[in-house]
Amino acid sequence: MRTLTGDQVEVGSVLPELSIDLTPTVVVSTALATMDFTPLHHDVQGARAQGSKDVFLNILTTMGLVERYVTDWTGPGAIINRINVRLGVPAYAGDRLSFGGTIVSRAGAEFTAEVRGKVSLGDHATGTVTFTLPELGEPSAGGA
């Protein structure tokens, strides 16, 4: 897998959409993988008892998916410097989470992408991911 280099990305570049079906297995397994045993994330009856319509993604999973969204596009040699995400509506099991993003700034080799993850209820996650790309001819961590 190749990593983008700084000369291949411009302010205004649009990242390709990524859609993820949030099956109950995805929601529950990612909560358990992050050792989040809160019933809202793995127990439908427990979630409903607390006023939720179903189990939903936890913050650790959302943050991991935001990072994945950007690095799937950049390639493995990108270095994530900062992620700043605000949560919105819950991402319930049975829904689809769709990510979109745009490069909004560049300072040297550092880029910032605005990212939005939407579900049927609206914005689940909005924010920015700041990352560094290797320059042309510079070896990348992920190889060429």
Buried (B, 14 or more C-beta within 10 A) or exposed (E): EEBBBBEEBEEEBEBEEBEBEBEBEBBBEBBEEBEBEEBBBBBBEBBBEEEBEBBBBBEBBBBBBBBEBBBBBBBEBBBBEEBEBEBBBBBBBEBEBBBBBBBEEBEEBBBBBBBBBBBEEEEBBBBBBBBBBBEEEEEBEBEE
